[in-house]
């Protein structure tokens, strides 16, 4: 199963960061369904300060081009290490 890791830098604004976290406590069913229908099988988002990190497990037919939001802010990360391949 393909996996994508992305990063995003938030504004250094504690109020906006708290609001972002609040919105993700329980996403709208329409958003969840949209992710599943696009081929996203699992997604986790982590936060450290203003840096966010997303892990997306997707189906083989997933495409960023088909699912992209109007403004794409998340940046893909390059995989530089895999313990399983050592």
N, C-alpha and C positions, 0 to 999 in steps of 0.2 A: 504494500500500500504506500503510495507516495506521501511524503511529508514535506511541508514547507515551513520555514522559520522566517519570521519577519520582525522588524523592529520599527519603533516609532518614538520620536522625542516629543513629549508634551511641553506646553508652556509651563514655566515655573510659577504656577498659580495654584496654591493649595485648594482654593475654593473650586476651581474648574476640575482639578484632579479628583476631589471628593465627589463632585457631580458625575464625572465619568465613571467612577467606581460604582456609584449608586445606580446608574443606568444599566450596569452589567450584572447587578445582583439578580435580576429577573428580566430577561429580555422579552420583547413582545413576541407572541407566537408567530406572527407574520415574518419576523426576522429569522427566528429559528427555522421555520419551514423553508424560507428562501435559501438558507445555508445548506440544509439537507438536500433540497431539490437541485442545488448547484453541484452536489457531489462532495460536500464537506461532511466527513463522517465523525470527526471530533475536532474540537478547538479548545485551546487553553491560552489564557493571557496572563502574563506576570508583570509586575510593576516594581521598579527599583528607582526611587526618587522620581525623576521625570522621564525615565527610559522605560518603555514598554517592550515586551517580547511576546510574540504570538507563535504558537505551534499549531499547525493545521494538518490533520491527517485527511487525505482526500481520496476519492475513487480515481481509477485510471483515466476516466474521461473528464475529470475536472479541468477547467480552463479559467485562468485569471481574466482573460479577455471577455469571456461570457459573463463573469460574475463581478467584474470591476465596478466600483462605485464611481460616480461622476468625477470626484476628486480623489485620486489614489495617493494616500499619505504613507501607507505602510511600505517599508523598503525591504526587499528580500535580502536574506543574509547568506553568505557563503559558508558551506560546511567545511571546516578545516580539520576535524578530528572525528574518528569513529572507533571506539574501543573494540567493537566487534570485528573490525578489520585488522587488528594488530596481531 
